[in-house]
Amino acid sequence: MHARRIRWATLIVLAGGTCLRLALAVVTPPELAYDDHFTPIRIVAREQRLPAANECWQCYQPPLYYVISAGVFETAERVAAAWGRTPADAQRIGHKALQFISVVAGSATLWMCVLVLRRACRPSAAHEALGVGVVALLPQHIYMSAMVTNDALTYLLATLTVYAALRAHDAGWPVLHAVVTGLLAGATVLSKAYGLVTALTVLLMIGGGAILSIVRRARLPGGEHPTVPSHALRPTPSAALALLVAASAFGVWPTVRNLGWYGRLHVDNFDFFRTPMRLQPPGAASAIDFTSFRLLDLLKYPWVHTTHVNSFWTELYARLWFDYEGLTVTLRAAREWRAHDARVSQIHPRWTRERWQALLNWNPRDVPPDFRRVAVMSYWAGLPLTLVPLAGLLLGLRRCGRDFGVALLLVHFVLCLAIPLFQALRIPYFAAMKTAFALSMVSSVPVLVVLAVQSLRAWAGRVLAMVLWLGLALLAAANVGFVAAQYRQLTPALGQPW
């Protein structure tokens, strides 16, 4: 622990975040997830091979998560069978076990965020707990940490990559440290395609630092090494090359496979399957509004709705602080929504643009009221917890030229946020405008919070910290309410949460 003392506030925040992820996974059936990852896992487990990209909806994904999950799935099934459970029950237990891969990955990410924050900022105990608290209570990260999904593992690997880069920098960039950083960057790419952004961020920062080192040395007489502070950009060319080779050798496999099988560097499910998602609004990049933030409409209609479905920043904000789409999690089992969906299906039996418009033009009576209250609480709590990291981003720009750690975290934050923007332009449907694509940047958030609070005068910093703690308290209540609402909605009469 920092200064060899236990920081109790940090431990309490981390324990609370871990408990929320665990509780949500316990009460949520494994089938309630944003995508079906069971099929590729079963192919790997049953047939001992990797699936082709066109075999199922998620079969195009990189293989690391599925290889790990197949081992967990088979182990859980065998243990259940040894306990005398039927094959169907054993498979169900295997599916449930897969959720806890995400629980472990999500919880480990929180602890890694503490280590990244300490490397980058050396915060006080109060500021450390405050910064990490934003990630620990972040609703979207909690949801992803309770689902059967490859995202939570990707966030962990991205955070490990950032931490390894910070350690390598503090150690003076020995080649071994660079190789470890590169292997972690490659593993991030092997877990999810957007892991490429993390790998590119580290490569750009280290490559840029190596170039600066060469330029500085060339400007000095006799090629002497320049005298620079220990926190300045100073990776060596050999470290940059080692990182590039390690990351490429480990992470290039999906690209090579796609190029050999399909003649392209990247493929996704839209290339192989016709889906009603192609008819979703907004429907075209030109129809997306990139200049508005419709908070009042969002508070009135907390799930995806015709009044704000085309507002990019509203979509991003909403998904960050609540299960905004809801169609596969909070709304799927709600009797109010099922009745609304049945009425729409009678009028529009085929998936058309008109059916999507009718489905998203719902009224407050069509959604569960307990979840609606949670959503409104989360959206209000999220306002200061969003604005402060953004302010920290601007304030941190002053330190980028002289502080490698802050520069790395800021660049990673910005490039990760660009992923949903890229997706929205490439696939202009509301299902593509997901904050989940950007959550590899969670290790940057505590640093940005601390930068914002530390930049103020003492009294102003205390006031801002109090506002943030109030926001976190409201958010904690909303998260507990979400778990409770999930339990009430999904627990069968026999009292079995799954």
C-alpha positions as CSV (number, residue, x, y, z in Angstrom):
1,M,0.0,0.0,0.0
2,H,1.0,3.6,-0.6
3,A,3.5,4.8,2.1
4,R,3.1,1.3,3.7
5,R,-0.2,2.3,5.2
6,I,-3.6,0.8,4.6
7,R,-5.9,3.4,3.0
8,W,-9.2,2.4,4.4
9,A,-11.3,4.8,2.3
10,T,-9.9,3.3,-0.8
11,L,-10.4,-0.3,0.5
12,I,-14.0,0.5,1.3
13,V,-14.7,2.0,-2.1
14,L,-13.0,-1.0,-3.8
15,A,-14.9,-3.5,-1.7
16,G,-18.2,-1.7,-2.4
17,G,-17.5,-1.8,-6.1
18,T,-16.6,-5.5,-6.0
19,C,-19.7,-6.4,-4.0
20,L,-22.0,-4.5,-6.5
21,R,-20.5,-6.5,-9.4
22,L,-20.8,-9.8,-7.6
23,A,-24.4,-9.1,-6.4
24,L,-25.5,-8.1,-9.9
25,A,-24.0,-11.2,-11.4
26,V,-25.7,-13.4,-8.8
27,V,-29.2,-12.0,-9.4
28,T,-28.9,-11.7,-13.2
29,P,-29.4,-14.8,-15.4
30,P,-26.4,-15.5,-17.6
31,E,-28.6,-15.2,-20.8
32,L,-29.3,-11.6,-20.1
33,A,-26.4,-10.0,-21.9
34,Y,-25.8,-7.6,-24.8
35,D,-24.7,-10.4,-27.1
36,D,-24.7,-14.2,-27.3
37,H,-21.2,-15.3,-26.5
38,F,-22.3,-18.8,-25.6
39,T,-22.1,-20.2,-29.1
40,P,-18.4,-19.5,-29.8
41,I,-17.6,-20.7,-26.3
42,R,-19.4,-24.0,-26.9
43,I,-17.7,-24.5,-30.2
44,V,-14.3,-24.1,-28.6
45,A,-15.2,-26.3,-25.7
46,R,-17.0,-29.1,-27.5
47,E,-15.1,-29.2,-30.8
48,Q,-11.7,-28.1,-29.7
49,R,-11.4,-25.5,-32.4
50,L,-11.8,-21.8,-33.1
51,P,-15.0,-20.9,-35.0
52,A,-15.1,-19.3,-38.4
53,A,-16.3,-15.7,-38.5
54,N,-19.5,-16.7,-40.3
55,E,-20.6,-19.5,-38.0
56,C,-22.5,-17.3,-35.5
57,W,-23.2,-13.7,-34.6
58,Q,-20.2,-13.3,-32.3
59,C,-17.9,-15.8,-34.0
60,Y,-15.9,-13.0,-35.7
61,Q,-14.5,-11.8,-32.4
62,P,-10.8,-12.4,-31.4
63,P,-10.3,-15.7,-29.6
64,L,-8.6,-15.0,-26.2
65,Y,-11.8,-14.6,-24.2
66,Y,-13.4,-17.7,-25.8
67,V,-10.4,-19.9,-25.1
68,I,-10.4,-18.9,-21.4
69,S,-14.2,-19.2,-21.1
70,A,-14.2,-22.6,-22.7
71,G,-11.8,-23.9,-20.0
72,V,-14.0,-22.4,-17.3
73,F,-17.2,-23.7,-18.9
74,E,-15.9,-27.3,-19.2
75,T,-14.5,-27.3,-15.7
76,A,-17.7,-26.1,-14.1
77,E,-19.7,-28.6,-16.1
78,R,-17.5,-31.5,-15.0
79,V,-17.7,-30.4,-11.4
80,A,-21.4,-30.2,-11.6
81,A,-21.7,-33.6,-13.2
82,A,-19.4,-35.1,-10.4
83,W,-21.9,-33.7,-7.9
84,G,-24.7,-35.7,-9.6
85,R,-26.4,-32.8,-11.5
86,T,-28.2,-33.6,-14.8
87,P,-26.5,-32.6,-18.1
88,A,-29.0,-29.7,-18.5
89,D,-28.3,-28.5,-15.0
90,A,-24.5,-28.9,-15.5
91,Q,-24.7,-26.8,-18.7
92,R,-26.7,-24.2,-16.8
93,I,-24.1,-24.1,-14.1
94,G,-21.3,-23.8,-16.7
95,H,-23.1,-20.8,-18.2
96,K,-23.4,-19.2,-14.8
97,A,-19.7,-19.7,-14.1
98,L,-18.9,-17.7,-17.2
99,Q,-20.4,-14.6,-15.6
100,F,-17.8,-14.7,-12.9
101,I,-14.9,-14.4,-15.4
102,S,-16.3,-10.9,-15.9
103,V,-16.8,-10.3,-12.2
104,V,-13.2,-11.2,-11.5
105,A,-11.9,-9.1,-14.4
106,G,-14.1,-6.1,-13.5
107,S,-13.1,-6.2,-9.9
108,A,-9.4,-6.7,-10.7
109,T,-9.6,-3.7,-13.0
110,L,-10.7,-1.5,-10.0
111,W,-7.6,-2.6,-8.1
112,M,-5.3,-1.9,-11.1
113,C,-6.8,1.6,-11.4
114,V,-5.5,2.3,-7.9
115,L,-2.0,1.2,-9.0
116,V,-2.2,3.3,-12.2
117,L,-3.3,6.4,-10.2
118,R,-0.5,6.0,-7.7
119,R,2.1,5.8,-10.5
120,A,0.7,8.8,-12.3
121,C,-0.3,11.2,-9.6
122,R,0.8,10.1,-6.1
123,P,-2.6,11.4,-4.7
124,S,-3.6,11.9,-1.0
125,A,-5.7,9.2,0.6
126,A,-8.9,11.2,0.2
127,H,-8.3,12.1,-3.4
128,E,-7.3,8.5,-4.2
129,A,-10.6,7.1,-2.8
130,L,-12.6,9.8,-4.6
131,G,-10.9,9.2,-8.0
132,V,-11.2,5.4,-7.8
133,G,-14.8,5.7,-6.5
134,V,-16.0,7.1,-9.9
135,V,-14.8,3.9,-11.6
136,A,-16.0,1.6,-8.8
137,L,-19.5,2.9,-9.0
138,L,-19.7,3.5,-12.7
139,P,-22.9,1.8,-13.8
140,Q,-21.8,0.7,-17.3
141,H,-18.7,-0.9,-15.9
142,I,-20.7,-2.7,-13.2
143,Y,-23.1,-4.1,-15.9
144,M,-20.3,-5.3,-18.1
145,S,-18.6,-6.9,-15.1
146,A,-21.7,-9.0,-14.4
147,M,-22.4,-10.2,-17.9
148,V,-21.1,-13.0,-20.1
149,T,-19.0,-10.8,-22.3
150,N,-15.5,-10.3,-23.5
151,D,-15.5,-6.6,-22.7
152,A,-14.6,-6.8,-19.0
153,L,-11.6,-8.9,-19.8
154,T,-10.5,-6.4,-22.4
155,Y,-10.8,-3.5,-19.9
156,L,-8.6,-5.4,-17.5
157,L,-6.0,-6.1,-20.1
158,A,-6.0,-2.5,-21.3
159,T,-5.5,-1.3,-17.7
160,L,-2.7,-3.8,-17.2
161,T,-1.0,-2.6,-20.4
162,V,-1.2,1.0,-19.2
163,Y,0.2,0.1,-15.8
164,A,3.0,-2.0,-17.4
165,A,3.9,1.0,-19.6
166,L,4.1,3.3,-16.5
167,R,6.3,0.8,-14.7
168,A,8.6,0.4,-17.7
169,H,8.9,4.2,-17.9
170,D,9.8,4.5,-14.2
171,A,12.3,1.7,-14.6
172,G,14.0,3.6,-17.5
173,W,12.6,1.4,-20.3
174,P,14.7,-1.8,-20.0
175,V,13.9,-4.1,-22.9
176,L,12.3,-6.8,-20.7
177,H,9.7,-4.3,-19.4
178,A,9.0,-3.2,-23.0
179,V,8.4,-6.8,-24.0
180,V,6.0,-7.4,-21.2
181,T,4.1,-4.2,-22.1
182,G,4.0,-5.3,-25.7
183,L,2.7,-8.8,-24.8
184,L,-0.1,-7.3,-22.7
185,A,-1.0,-4.9,-25.6
186,G,-1.1,-7.8,-27.9
187,A,-3.4,-9.7,-25.5
188,T,-5.7,-6.8,-25.4
189,V,-6.1,-7.0,-29.2
190,L,-6.7,-10.7,-28.9
191,S,-9.6,-10.1,-26.5
192,K,-11.6,-7.5,-28.5
193,A,-11.0,-5.6,-31.7
194,Y,-11.1,-2.2,-30.0
195,G,-8.1,-3.3,-27.9
196,L,-6.1,-2.2,-30.9
197,V,-6.6,1.4,-29.7
198,T,-4.8,0.6,-26.4
199,A,-2.0,-1.0,-28.3
200,L,-1.7,1.9,-30.7
201,T,-1.7,4.4,-27.9
202,V,1.2,2.7,-26.1
203,L,3.1,2.3,-29.4
204,L,2.5,6.0,-30.4
205,M,3.6,7.3,-27.0
206,I,6.7,5.1,-26.8
207,G,7.6,5.6,-30.4
208,G,7.1,9.3,-30.1
209,G,9.3,9.4,-26.9
210,A,12.0,7.4,-28.7
211,I,12.0,9.9,-31.6
212,L,12.2,12.8,-29.2
213,S,15.2,11.1,-27.4
214,I,17.0,10.7,-30.8
215,V,16.3,14.3,-31.8
216,R,17.5,15.7,-28.4
217,R,20.7,13.6,-28.5
218,A,21.4,14.8,-32.1
219,R,21.1,18.4,-31.1
220,L,23.8,18.0,-28.4
221,P,27.5,18.2,-29.2
222,G,29.1,14.7,-29.4
223,G,25.8,12.9,-29.2
224,E,25.6,13.4,-25.4
225,H,22.5,12.3,-23.6
226,P,20.3,15.3,-22.7
227,T,19.6,16.0,-19.0
228,V,15.9,15.7,-18.5
229,P,13.7,15.1,-15.5
230,S,12.9,11.4,-14.7
231,H,9.3,11.9,-15.6
232,A,10.0,13.3,-19.1
233,L,9.4,11.4,-22.3
234,R,12.5,9.2,-22.6
235,P,11.8,5.7,-24.1
236,T,14.7,4.3,-26.1
237,P,14.5,3.2,-29.7
238,S,15.4,-0.4,-28.6
239,A,12.5,-0.4,-26.1
240,A,10.1,0.9,-28.7
241,L,11.2,-1.8,-31.2
242,A,10.9,-4.5,-28.6
243,L,7.4,-3.4,-27.7
244,L,6.3,-3.2,-31.3
245,V,7.7,-6.7,-32.0
246,A,6.1,-8.3,-28.9
247,A,2.7,-6.7,-29.5
248,S,2.7,-7.6,-33.2
249,A,3.8,-11.1,-32.7
250,F,1.1,-11.8,-30.1
251,G,-1.8,-9.7,-31.3
252,V,-1.6,-10.0,-35.1
253,W,-3.1,-13.4,-35.4
254,P,-6.8,-12.4,-36.0
255,T,-5.6,-10.0,-38.7
256,V,-3.6,-12.6,-40.4
257,R,-6.5,-15.1,-40.2
258,N,-9.0,-12.6,-41.6
259,L,-6.6,-11.7,-44.4
260,G,-6.1,-15.3,-45.3
261,W,-9.7,-16.4,-45.1
262,Y,-11.6,-13.3,-46.2
263,G,-9.1,-11.1,-48.0
264,R,-9.6,-8.3,-45.5
265,L,-7.8,-7.1,-42.4
266,H,-11.0,-7.0,-40.4
267,V,-14.5,-8.6,-40.6
268,D,-17.5,-8.3,-38.4
269,N,-21.0,-9.9,-38.1
270,F,-22.5,-7.3,-40.4
271,D,-20.5,-8.7,-43.2
272,F,-22.1,-12.2,-42.9
273,F,-25.6,-11.8,-41.5
274,R,-28.7,-9.8,-42.4
275,T,-30.1,-8.3,-39.2
276,P,-32.9,-5.9,-38.2
277,M,-30.2,-3.7,-36.7
278,R,-29.7,-2.3,-40.2
279,L,-33.1,-0.7,-40.0
280,Q,-32.5,1.0,-36.6
281,P,-32.5,4.8,-36.3
282,P,-30.8,7.2,-36.9
283,G,-30.0,5.1,-40.0
284,A,-27.4,7.4,-41.6
285,A,-24.4,9.3,-40.4
286,S,-26.0,12.5,-41.7
287,A,-29.0,11.9,-39.4
288,I,-26.8,11.8,-36.2
289,D,-26.8,15.0,-34.2
290,F,-23.2,15.6,-32.9
291,T,-24.0,19.0,-31.3
292,S,-26.8,18.4,-28.8
293,F,-27.1,17.0,-25.3
294,R,-30.8,16.4,-24.5
295,L,-30.7,15.8,-20.7
296,L,-34.3,16.8,-20.1
297,D,-35.6,14.4,-22.8
298,L,-33.4,11.7,-21.3
299,L,-34.8,12.3,-17.8
300,K,-38.3,12.0,-19.1
301,Y,-37.5,8.9,-21.3
302,P,-34.5,7.2,-19.6
303,W,-34.3,4.3,-22.2
304,V,-33.6,4.7,-25.9
305,H,-36.4,6.8,-27.3
306,T,-37.4,8.7,-30.5
307,T,-36.8,12.1,-28.8
308,H,-33.1,11.6,-28.3
309,V,-32.0,8.5,-30.3
310,N,-30.2,10.5,-32.9
311,S,-28.2,12.7,-30.4
312,F,-24.7,11.2,-30.2
313,W,-23.7,12.8,-26.9
314,T,-27.0,12.0,-25.2
315,E,-26.6,8.3,-26.3
316,L,-23.0,8.2,-25.0
317,Y,-23.9,9.8,-21.6
318,A,-27.0,7.7,-21.2
319,R,-25.2,4.4,-21.8
320,L,-22.4,5.4,-19.3
321,W,-24.8,5.9,-16.4
322,F,-27.6,3.4,-17.0
323,D,-28.6,0.4,-19.1
324,Y,-29.9,2.8,-21.7
325,E,-30.7,0.4,-24.6
326,G,-32.4,-2.0,-22.1
327,L,-33.8,-4.3,-24.8
328,T,-31.8,-7.3,-23.7
329,V,-31.5,-6.6,-19.9
330,T,-33.8,-4.2,-18.0
331,L,-36.7,-4.2,-20.4
332,R,-36.5,-7.8,-21.7
333,A,-38.2,-9.4,-18.7
334,A,-40.5,-6.4,-17.8
335,R,-44.2,-7.1,-18.2
336,E,-44.9,-3.5,-19.1
337,W,-42.4,-3.6,-22.0
338,R,-43.5,-7.1,-23.2
339,A,-47.0,-5.7,-23.5
340,H,-45.8,-2.7,-25.5
341,D,-43.7,-4.9,-27.7
342,A,-46.7,-7.2,-28.4
343,R,-48.8,-4.2,-29.4
344,V,-46.1,-3.0,-31.8
345,S,-45.6,-6.5,-33.2
346,Q,-49.3,-6.8,-34.0
347,I,-49.3,-3.5,-36.0
348,H,-45.9,-4.1,-37.6
349,P,-45.3,-7.9,-37.8
350,R,-42.1,-7.5,-39.9
351,W,-39.0,-5.6,-38.9
352,T,-39.1,-2.4,-40.7
353,R,-38.0,1.2,-40.0
354,E,-41.6,1.9,-39.0
355,R,-41.5,-0.9,-36.4
356,W,-38.4,0.5,-34.8
357,Q,-39.9,3.9,-34.7
358,A,-43.1,2.6,-33.0
359,L,-41.1,0.4,-30.6
360,L,-38.9,3.4,-29.5
361,N,-41.9,5.8,-29.3
362,W,-42.9,4.3,-25.9
363,N,-44.8,6.0,-23.0
364,P,-43.8,6.0,-19.3
365,R,-46.5,3.3,-18.6
366,D,-44.5,1.0,-21.0
367,V,-41.4,0.7,-18.8
368,P,-40.9,-0.6,-15.2
369,P,-41.1,2.3,-12.8
370,D,-38.5,1.0,-10.3
371,F,-35.8,0.9,-13.0
372,R,-37.0,4.3,-14.2
373,R,-36.3,5.8,-10.8
374,V,-32.9,4.3,-10.7
375,A,-32.1,5.7,-14.2
376,V,-33.1,9.3,-13.2
377,M,-31.0,9.1,-10.0
378,S,-28.0,7.8,-12.1
379,Y,-28.3,10.5,-14.7
380,W,-28.4,13.3,-12.1
381,A,-25.5,11.8,-10.2
382,G,-23.5,11.4,-13.4
383,L,-23.5,15.1,-14.3
384,P,-20.6,16.2,-11.9
385,L,-18.9,12.8,-12.3
386,T,-18.7,13.4,-16.0
387,L,-17.8,17.1,-16.0
388,V,-15.0,16.8,-13.5
389,P,-12.9,14.2,-15.5
390,L,-13.5,16.3,-18.7
391,A,-12.2,19.3,-16.8
392,G,-9.2,17.2,-15.6
393,L,-8.6,16.3,-19.3
394,L,-8.2,20.0,-20.2
395,L,-6.1,20.8,-17.1
396,G,-3.9,17.8,-17.7
397,L,-2.9,19.1,-21.2
398,R,-0.4,21.4,-19.5
399,R,1.6,18.5,-18.1
400,C,1.6,16.4,-21.3
401,G,4.9,17.7,-22.6
402,R,6.8,17.0,-19.3
403,D,5.0,14.0,-17.8
404,F,4.9,10.7,-19.7
405,G,2.3,9.1,-17.3
406,V,-0.2,11.9,-17.6
407,A,0.3,12.2,-21.4
408,L,-0.2,8.4,-21.9
409,L,-3.4,8.4,-19.8
410,L,-4.8,11.5,-21.6
411,V,-4.1,10.2,-25.1
412,H,-5.5,6.8,-24.2
413,F,-8.7,8.5,-22.8
414,V,-9.2,10.5,-25.9
415,L,-8.6,7.7,-28.4
416,C,-10.9,5.3,-26.5
417,L,-13.7,7.9,-26.6
418,A,-13.1,8.1,-30.4
419,I,-14.1,4.4,-30.8
420,P,-17.9,4.9,-30.5
421,L,-17.6,8.0,-32.7
422,F,-15.9,5.8,-35.3
423,Q,-18.5,3.1,-34.9
424,A,-21.4,5.6,-35.2
425,L,-20.0,6.9,-38.5
426,R,-19.3,3.4,-39.8
427,I,-22.6,1.8,-38.6
428,P,-25.0,4.6,-37.9
429,Y,-27.5,2.7,-35.7
430,F,-28.2,3.3,-32.0
431,A,-26.9,-0.1,-31.2
432,A,-23.4,1.0,-32.4
433,M,-23.2,4.1,-30.3
434,K,-22.0,2.3,-27.2
435,T,-20.0,3.7,-24.3
436,A,-18.9,0.1,-23.6
437,F,-16.6,0.4,-26.6
438,A,-14.7,3.2,-24.8
439,L,-14.4,1.8,-21.3
440,S,-10.9,0.6,-21.8
441,M,-10.1,4.2,-20.7
442,V,-11.3,3.6,-17.1
443,S,-7.7,3.7,-15.8
444,S,-7.5,7.3,-16.9
445,V,-10.6,8.4,-15.1
446,P,-9.3,8.5,-11.5
447,V,-6.2,10.4,-12.7
448,L,-8.4,13.0,-14.4
449,V,-10.5,13.4,-11.3
450,V,-7.5,13.9,-9.1
451,L,-5.9,16.4,-11.6
452,A,-9.1,18.5,-11.6
453,V,-9.4,18.5,-7.8
454,Q,-5.7,19.2,-7.2
455,S,-5.7,22.1,-9.6
456,L,-8.0,24.2,-7.4
457,R,-7.2,26.3,-4.4
458,A,-7.5,24.3,-1.1
459,W,-11.0,25.6,-0.2
460,A,-12.3,25.2,-3.8
461,G,-10.9,21.7,-4.0
462,R,-12.7,20.7,-0.8
463,V,-16.0,22.1,-2.1
464,L,-15.5,20.2,-5.4
465,A,-14.6,17.0,-3.5
466,M,-17.8,17.3,-1.4
467,V,-19.9,17.7,-4.6
468,L,-18.3,14.6,-6.0
469,W,-18.8,12.6,-2.8
470,L,-22.5,13.6,-2.8
471,G,-22.7,12.4,-6.5
472,L,-21.0,9.1,-5.6
473,A,-23.4,8.6,-2.7
474,L,-26.4,9.2,-5.0
475,L,-24.9,6.9,-7.5
476,A,-24.2,4.1,-4.9
477,A,-27.9,4.3,-4.0
478,A,-28.9,4.0,-7.6
479,N,-26.7,1.0,-8.1
480,V,-28.1,-0.7,-5.1
481,G,-31.5,0.1,-6.4
482,F,-30.6,-1.4,-9.8
483,V,-29.5,-4.7,-8.2
484,A,-32.6,-4.8,-6.0
485,A,-34.9,-4.1,-9.0
486,Q,-33.1,-6.8,-11.0
487,Y,-33.7,-9.3,-8.2
488,R,-37.4,-8.4,-7.9
489,Q,-38.0,-8.6,-11.6
490,L,-36.0,-11.7,-12.4
491,T,-36.1,-14.0,-9.4
492,P,-38.6,-16.8,-9.9
493,A,-41.2,-17.7,-7.4
494,L,-39.0,-20.5,-6.0
495,G,-36.5,-17.9,-4.9
496,Q,-33.7,-19.0,-7.2
497,P,-32.0,-16.0,-8.7
498,W,-30.9,-18.0,-11.7
